[in-house]
Amino acid sequence: MDEDRVLDDYVCVLALEDGVSIIGMTRGRDTKFHHTEKLDKGEVMLAQFTENTSAIKIRGKAKILTKYGDLLSGSQDD
């Protein structure tokens, strides 16, 4: 088992509304989308940064938990 991959940073995303999009973006010279997931309200996804994933883009209202702290995405006016 490759311990370095297991220990990479990850985030937890909790959808606060239906249709939250999570988009993984590649590393390298040209940044590209490589994976997309849709979450409905209450669904949770754990996403890990790896040698292939350098960024994660989140669209919609969600709570994001990281080892650096928690934050909210999307409009929180409701």
C-alpha positions as CSV (number, residue, x, y, z in Angstrom):
1,M,0.0,0.0,0.0
2,D,1.3,3.4,-0.9
3,E,1.2,5.4,2.4
4,D,1.8,8.8,0.8
5,R,-1.4,8.5,-1.2
6,V,-3.4,7.6,1.9
7,L,-2.0,10.6,3.9
8,D,-2.8,13.2,1.2
9,D,-5.1,16.1,2.2
10,Y,-8.8,15.6,1.8
11,V,-12.0,17.6,2.2
12,C,-15.5,16.7,3.3
13,V,-18.4,18.3,1.4
14,L,-21.9,18.3,2.9
15,A,-24.6,19.4,0.4
16,L,-27.0,21.9,1.9
17,E,-29.2,21.8,-1.2
18,D,-30.0,19.5,-4.2
19,G,-27.6,19.7,-7.2
20,V,-24.3,20.7,-5.6
21,S,-21.5,20.0,-8.1
22,I,-18.0,18.9,-7.1
23,I,-15.4,19.1,-9.8
24,G,-11.9,17.7,-9.6
25,M,-9.2,19.5,-11.5
26,T,-5.9,18.0,-12.8
27,R,-2.4,18.9,-12.0
28,G,0.2,19.7,-14.7
29,R,0.8,22.3,-17.4
30,D,-2.8,22.5,-18.5
31,T,-5.5,22.4,-15.7
32,K,-8.5,20.4,-16.9
33,F,-11.6,19.0,-15.3
34,H,-11.2,15.3,-14.7
35,H,-14.1,14.3,-12.5
36,T,-17.6,15.6,-11.6
37,E,-20.1,14.6,-9.0
38,K,-23.6,15.9,-8.1
39,L,-24.8,15.7,-4.6
40,D,-28.3,16.2,-3.2
41,K,-29.2,17.8,0.1
42,G,-27.7,15.8,3.0
43,E,-25.3,13.8,0.9
44,V,-21.6,13.8,1.8
45,M,-18.5,13.3,-0.3
46,L,-14.9,12.9,0.9
47,A,-12.5,14.2,-1.8
48,Q,-8.8,13.7,-1.7
49,F,-6.0,15.7,-3.2
50,T,-3.6,13.3,-5.1
51,E,-0.9,13.4,-7.7
52,N,-3.7,13.8,-10.2
53,T,-6.0,16.2,-8.4
54,S,-4.7,19.7,-7.6
55,A,-8.0,21.6,-7.0
56,I,-11.6,20.9,-6.2
57,K,-14.3,23.3,-7.4
58,I,-17.7,23.3,-5.6
59,R,-20.9,24.9,-7.1
60,G,-23.9,25.3,-4.9
61,K,-24.7,25.6,-1.2
62,A,-22.4,23.3,0.8
63,K,-20.5,23.0,4.0
64,I,-16.8,22.2,3.4
65,L,-14.8,20.7,6.2
66,T,-11.0,20.6,6.1
67,K,-8.1,20.2,8.5
68,Y,-7.6,24.0,8.1
69,G,-11.2,24.8,9.2
70,D,-14.8,24.9,7.8
71,L,-16.4,27.1,5.3
72,L,-19.6,27.5,3.4
73,S,-20.0,27.8,-0.4
74,G,-22.9,29.3,-2.4
75,S,-25.4,31.9,-1.4
76,Q,-26.2,31.7,2.3
77,D,-29.1,34.3,2.2
78,D,-31.8,31.7,2.8
